[in-house]
Amino acid sequence: LRHRDGHEIPVSQGVIAHRAADGTVPTLSTISRDISSAKRVERALRESEARLQAAFASFPAELLVTDREGQVVLQNQRCLALWGDLTHGGPEPWAVAPDLLAAWRESRDRALTGEVVATEVEVGHHAQRRVIAGVIAPIRVAGEIVGLIASSNDITERRGLEERLRQAQKMEAMGNLTGGVAHDFNNLLTPILGSLDMLQRKGLGNEREQRLIAGAVQSADRAKTLVQRLLAFARRQPLQMTSVDLSTLVEGMADLVSSTTGPQIEVVVEASEGLL
């Protein structure tokens, strides 16, 4: 109807027929009610429902809604792409993945008691092993649980990143520990090397004692080289780009590797000459 100020308004109308004694209807009464407010609410609800459906469809995880019996009544596109159509009498959610089925049923039963349940389940085998995280929550209407909403997401890549981060942190801690020990050891070696060098320069002792001093100097030099490598590993000293003899470098590491692996393993180095 057109309002008296000129704008149009939605109305609901009822018509009452007034019958005369002879059965004719000489007059009618019309009752009109302004339903502008109701229409605004209806329009807002439609818009809200459209936004909700759009958010549900584009949710960045598999999302589905079930009734109390576990029958799927709604699922988003990601869920449809991964599990297929679970509505219209389709399989029980995640029944296509046996590893997930037991976890789903247990979580569903807990959620029907009012609990919000979060799970992480590994599925697949070996290289195809995946980690699936899921959340199931009850849907309440007037305080009564009428169904469940569930989501799942593949977090395998995130778990891999977390594991690599943990390994990097372990290596960093090992480097710090190695650097600290090597630095202290280097401080101990300095006076030892100085004293041995002074004994060599003065030529003290007989020939046998001089050989012992020379052997001690050689061992201390090897220890110093090892300390420098440990400090380089721990990034406690600047690294300089330079050409190296790979054969000598590898052969020089043989003793270190042998002491690490133990006497039950024989370490053999085969390296060609002139590898620069």
C-alpha positions in Angstrom: 0.0 0.0 0.0 1.0 3.6 -0.4 1.6 5.4 2.8 0.0 8.8 3.3 3.5 10.3 3.1 3.9 8.8 -0.4 6.2 5.8 0.2 5.0 2.2 -0.3 4.8 -0.3 2.6 4.2 -4.0 2.7 1.0 -5.0 4.4 -0.9 -8.2 5.2 -4.6 -8.0 4.6 -7.6 -9.9 5.7 -11.1 -9.6 4.2 -14.3 -10.2 6.1 -17.6 -10.8 4.2 -20.8 -9.5 5.8 -23.7 -11.6 4.7 -27.2 -10.4 4.7 -30.2 -12.5 5.8 -30.8 -13.6 2.2 -27.3 -14.9 1.9 -25.9 -12.1 -0.2 -22.7 -10.2 0.7 -23.5 -6.5 0.4 -20.4 -5.4 2.2 -16.8 -6.3 2.9 -14.4 -5.2 5.6 -10.7 -5.1 4.9 -8.1 -5.1 7.7 -4.5 -4.1 6.7 -1.5 -4.4 9.0 1.9 -2.8 8.4 4.5 -5.6 8.3 7.5 -3.5 7.4 9.3 -4.5 10.6 8.7 -8.2 10.0 9.9 -7.9 6.4 13.1 -6.1 7.5 13.7 -8.9 10.0 13.0 -11.5 7.3 15.3 -9.9 4.9 18.1 -9.6 7.5 17.6 -13.3 8.3 17.9 -14.2 4.6 21.1 -12.2 4.3 22.5 -13.7 7.5 21.7 -17.2 6.2 23.4 -16.4 2.9 26.5 -15.2 4.7 26.5 -18.2 6.9 26.2 -20.6 4.0 29.0 -18.8 2.1 31.2 -19.0 5.2 30.3 -22.7 5.6 31.1 -23.4 2.0 34.4 -21.6 2.0 35.6 -22.7 5.4 39.3 -23.7 5.1 38.7 -27.3 6.4 36.4 -30.2 5.9 33.2 -29.3 7.6 29.9 -31.3 8.1 26.8 -31.3 10.1 25.0 -34.4 11.3 21.8 -35.2 13.2 21.8 -37.1 16.6 22.0 -40.4 14.8 25.1 -39.4 12.9 23.5 -39.0 9.5 25.2 -36.2 7.5 22.7 -33.4 6.6 25.2 -30.8 5.4 28.8 -30.7 4.2 31.0 -28.1 2.6 32.9 -28.4 -0.7 36.2 -29.4 0.9 34.5 -32.2 2.7 32.7 -33.3 -0.5 35.9 -33.3 -2.5 37.7 -35.4 0.2 35.1 -37.9 1.3 32.5 -37.7 -1.4 28.7 -37.1 -0.8 27.9 -38.2 2.7 24.3 -37.0 2.6 21.3 -38.9 1.3 22.1 -42.1 3.1 25.9 -42.0 2.3 28.5 -43.8 4.4 29.1 -42.8 8.0 31.6 -39.9 8.1 35.2 -41.1 7.6 34.0 -44.7 7.2 36.1 -44.6 4.0 39.2 -44.2 6.2 39.2 -47.1 8.7 41.9 -45.4 10.8 39.5 -42.5 11.4 36.3 -44.5 12.0 37.0 -45.6 15.5 38.1 -42.1 16.5 35.0 -40.6 14.9 32.6 -42.9 16.7 34.3 -42.3 20.1 34.4 -38.5 19.6 30.7 -38.5 18.4 29.5 -40.3 21.5 31.4 -37.9 23.7 30.1 -34.9 21.8 26.5 -36.1 22.2 27.0 -35.7 26.0 27.7 -32.0 25.4 31.5 -32.1 25.2 33.6 -30.4 22.5 36.1 -33.0 21.4 39.4 -32.4 19.6 41.4 -35.3 18.1 44.5 -36.0 16.1 44.7 -39.3 14.2 47.5 -40.7 11.9 46.1 -42.5 8.8 47.8 -44.3 5.9 51.0 -46.2 5.8 54.7 -45.3 5.7 55.4 -42.5 3.2 51.7 -41.9 2.7 51.2 -41.4 6.5 49.0 -38.4 7.2 48.0 -36.6 10.4 44.3 -35.5 10.5 43.1 -33.1 13.2 39.4 -33.0 14.0 37.0 -31.2 16.2 33.4 -32.3 17.0 31.0 -30.0 18.9 27.3 -30.4 19.8 24.6 -28.2 18.2 22.0 -27.1 20.7 18.5 -25.7 20.1 16.7 -24.4 23.2 19.3 -26.2 25.3 18.8 -29.6 23.7 21.5 -31.3 21.6 19.9 -31.8 18.1 23.0 -32.6 16.1 26.8 -32.3 15.7 29.1 -30.1 13.7 32.5 -31.6 12.8 35.6 -30.4 11.1 38.8 -32.1 10.0 42.0 -30.8 8.5 45.2 -32.4 7.2 48.0 -31.0 9.4 50.8 -33.3 8.1 52.8 -30.5 6.6 52.5 -28.4 9.8 53.6 -31.4 11.9 56.6 -31.8 9.5 57.5 -28.1 9.9 57.2 -28.4 13.7 59.5 -31.4 13.7 62.1 -29.6 11.5 61.9 -26.7 13.9 62.5 -29.0 16.9 65.5 -30.5 15.1 66.9 -27.1 14.2 66.5 -26.1 17.9 68.4 -29.3 18.9 71.2 -28.5 16.5 71.4 -25.0 17.7 71.6 -26.2 21.3 74.2 -28.8 20.4 76.2 -26.1 18.6 76.1 -23.8 21.6 77.2 -26.6 23.9 79.9 -27.7 21.5 81.1 -24.1 21.1 81.3 -23.6 24.8 83.2 -26.8 25.4 85.6 -26.1 22.5 86.2 -22.6 23.7 87.1 -23.8 27.2 89.3 -26.6 25.8 91.1 -24.0 23.6 91.9 -22.0 26.7 93.4 -25.1 28.3 95.4 -25.9 25.2 97.0 -22.5 24.9 99.3 -22.7 27.9 100.1 -26.4 27.1 101.2 -25.6 23.6 103.2 -22.6 24.9 105.0 -24.7 27.5 105.8 -27.4 25.0 107.1 -24.9 22.4 109.3 -23.4 25.0 110.7 -26.8 26.0 111.5 -27.6 22.4 113.2 -24.3 21.8 115.5 -24.7 24.8 116.3 -28.3 23.8 116.0 -29.6 27.3 116.3 -33.3 28.0 117.9 -36.2 26.1 117.0 -37.5 22.7 114.2 -39.7 24.1 112.7 -36.9 26.1 112.9 -34.6 23.1 110.9 -37.2 21.1 108.3 -37.3 23.9 108.0 -33.5 23.8 107.7 -33.6 20.0 104.9 -36.2 20.2 103.1 -34.1 22.8 103.4 -31.1 20.5 102.0 -33.1 17.6 99.1 -34.3 19.7 98.4 -30.8 21.0 98.4 -29.5 17.5 95.9 -32.1 16.4 93.8 -31.2 19.4 94.0 -27.5 18.4 92.9 -28.4 14.9 89.9 -30.4 16.3 89.0 -27.5 18.5 89.0 -25.1 15.5 86.7 -27.5 13.6 84.4 -27.7 16.6 84.3 -23.9 16.8 83.6 -23.6 13.1 80.7 -26.1 13.6 79.4 -24.0 16.4 79.9 -20.8 14.3 82.1 -19.4 17.1 84.8 -18.3 14.6 84.5 -16.6 11.2 84.5 -19.0 8.2 86.9 -18.1 5.4 86.4 -19.3 1.8 89.6 -21.0 0.7 90.8 -23.9 -1.5 91.5 -27.1 0.4 93.0 -30.5 -0.4 89.9 -32.7 0.0 92.0 -35.9 0.4 94.0 -34.4 3.3 90.8 -33.0 4.8 89.0 -36.3 4.7 92.0 -38.4 5.9 92.4 -35.9 8.7 88.8 -36.6 9.9 89.4 -40.4 9.9 90.7 -40.5 13.4 87.8 -38.4 14.7 85.2 -40.7 12.9 87.0 -43.8 14.3 86.9 -42.6 17.8 83.2 -41.8 17.4 82.1 -45.1 15.9 84.2 -47.2 18.3 86.5 -50.2 17.8 83.8 -52.5 16.5 83.7 -50.5 13.2 86.7 -50.2 10.9 86.9 -46.8 9.1 88.7 -46.9 5.8 89.3 -43.7 3.8 89.9 -44.0 0.0 90.5 -40.6 -1.5 92.3 -39.8 -4.7 95.2 -37.4 -4.7 94.9 -33.8 -5.9 91.3 -33.2 -5.1 91.2 -29.4 -4.7 
